[in-house]
Amino acid sequence: MHNRPVRLVLAALLALSAGCSARRPAPPPGSAQPDRFLFERGTEALKEREWMNARTYFQQIVDGYPQSPFRPDAKLGLGDAYLGENSAESLVSAANEFREFLQFYPTSQRADYAQYKIAMTHFVQMRAADRDQTETRAAITEFDVFFQKFPASPLTPEVKDKWRSARDRLSEYSYRVGLLYYRIRWDVGAIDRFREVLRDDPAYTRRDAVYFYLAESLARSDKKAEAVPYLERLLAEFDTSEYLAQARERLQTLKVQ
């Protein structure tokens, strides 16, 4: 008697499994190129953002057609489908798919794409500038690997844009810490933070703010001569900035002093 519920559960699971298998998309019987059929359907599903369907098609190629010329791109398609789903679990799976692609096909013409997408699995998880920046650092690391391994890649301009966004996010984090120190009048800490931003990321998009508050922190610390060059750089490098008028006025005052 005690075995009956177990048998019922097993029967239900088998029926569910059979139903899923029956619904699994498959090439038409007698298809001359079943791998092509699966790849085209997977690509269509990917374009339509049908992530699970896309993975189902691509996985059949990866598992069932080891010699198929579509297998490398199907592997990338799997990664893209996991990346598109954009959940914590799917992003881990996406990174695994792209890393496996680089292991299996290190000389592929699409190896640069796989490396780029590894970086993107971290990029899409970057948090706001006032939050933990672990994923931002991971994205930058993977972007740097891309630049090192694929300097001539046609994807480079796109990757540079993403790298700049990630680098700005990290610099923004350090800048905000420095600004906090400035506001509580701990100028030593503010100066260290602002100089760290300029040292680590001299092309930081919002460095005009860094120049201004670094100069103010130095001036407030009785280091007026050191403050002047930062205000001059602000005026020389930026045609538009919310700090321009203040910088001109402050620079004139410091030079007189």
Secondary structure in CASP SS format (residue, H / E / C, confidence):
PFRMAT SS
TARGET T0000
AUTHOR 0000-0000-0000
METHOD secondary structure of the structure
MODEL  1
M C 1.00
H C 1.00
N H 1.00
R H 1.00
P H 1.00
V H 1.00
R H 1.00
L H 1.00
V H 1.00
L H 1.00
A H 1.00
A H 1.00
L H 1.00
L H 1.00
A H 1.00
L H 1.00
S H 1.00
A H 1.00
G H 1.00
C H 1.00
S H 1.00
A H 1.00
R H 1.00
R C 1.00
P C 1.00
A C 1.00
P C 1.00
P C 1.00
P C 1.00
G C 1.00
S C 1.00
A C 1.00
Q C 1.00
P H 1.00
D H 1.00
R H 1.00
F H 1.00
L H 1.00
F H 1.00
E H 1.00
R H 1.00
G H 1.00
T H 1.00
E H 1.00
A H 1.00
L H 1.00
K H 1.00
E C 1.00
R C 1.00
E C 1.00
W H 1.00
M H 1.00
N H 1.00
A H 1.00
R H 1.00
T H 1.00
Y H 1.00
F H 1.00
Q H 1.00
Q H 1.00
I H 1.00
V H 1.00
D H 1.00
G H 1.00
Y C 1.00
P C 1.00
Q C 1.00
S C 1.00
P C 1.00
F C 1.00
R H 1.00
P H 1.00
D H 1.00
A H 1.00
K H 1.00
L H 1.00
G H 1.00
L H 1.00
G H 1.00
D H 1.00
A H 1.00
Y H 1.00
L H 1.00
G H 1.00
E H 1.00
N C 1.00
S C 1.00
A H 1.00
E H 1.00
S H 1.00
L H 1.00
V H 1.00
S H 1.00
A H 1.00
A H 1.00
N H 1.00
E H 1.00
F H 1.00
R H 1.00
E H 1.00
F H 1.00
L H 1.00
Q H 1.00
F H 1.00
Y C 1.00
P C 1.00
T C 1.00
S C 1.00
Q C 1.00
R C 1.00
A H 1.00
D H 1.00
Y H 1.00
A H 1.00
Q H 1.00
Y H 1.00
K H 1.00
I H 1.00
A H 1.00
M H 1.00
T H 1.00
H H 1.00
F H 1.00
V C 1.00
Q C 1.00
M C 1.00
R C 1.00
A C 1.00
A C 1.00
D C 1.00
R C 1.00
D C 1.00
Q C 1.00
T H 1.00
E H 1.00
T H 1.00
R H 1.00
A H 1.00
A H 1.00
I H 1.00
T H 1.00
E H 1.00
F H 1.00
D H 1.00
V H 1.00
F H 1.00
F H 1.00
Q H 1.00
K H 1.00
F C 1.00
P C 1.00
A C 1.00
S C 1.00
P C 1.00
L C 1.00
T H 1.00
P H 1.00
E H 1.00
V H 1.00
K H 1.00
D H 1.00
K H 1.00
W H 1.00
R H 1.00
S H 1.00
A H 1.00
R H 1.00
D H 1.00
R H 1.00
L H 1.00
S H 1.00
E H 1.00
Y H 1.00
S H 1.00
Y H 1.00
R H 1.00
V H 1.00
G H 1.00
L H 1.00
L H 1.00
Y H 1.00
Y H 1.00
R H 1.00
I C 1.00
R C 1.00
W C 1.00
D H 1.00
V H 1.00
G H 1.00
A H 1.00
I H 1.00
D H 1.00
R H 1.00
F H 1.00
R H 1.00
E H 1.00
V H 1.00
L H 1.00
R H 1.00
D H 1.00
D C 1.00
P C 1.00
A C 1.00
Y C 1.00
T C 1.00
R C 1.00
R H 1.00
D H 1.00
A H 1.00
V H 1.00
Y H 1.00
F H 1.00
Y H 1.00
L H 1.00
A H 1.00
E H 1.00
S H 1.00
L H 1.00
A H 1.00
R H 1.00
S C 1.00
D C 1.00
K C 1.00
K H 1.00
A H 1.00
E H 1.00
A H 1.00
V H 1.00
P H 1.00
Y H 1.00
L H 1.00
E H 1.00
R H 1.00
L H 1.00
L H 1.00
A H 1.00
E H 1.00
F C 1.00
D C 1.00
T C 1.00
S C 1.00
E C 1.00
Y C 1.00
L H 1.00
A H 1.00
Q H 1.00
A H 1.00
R H 1.00
E H 1.00
R H 1.00
L H 1.00
Q H 1.00
T H 1.00
L H 1.00
K H 1.00
V H 1.00
Q C 1.00
END
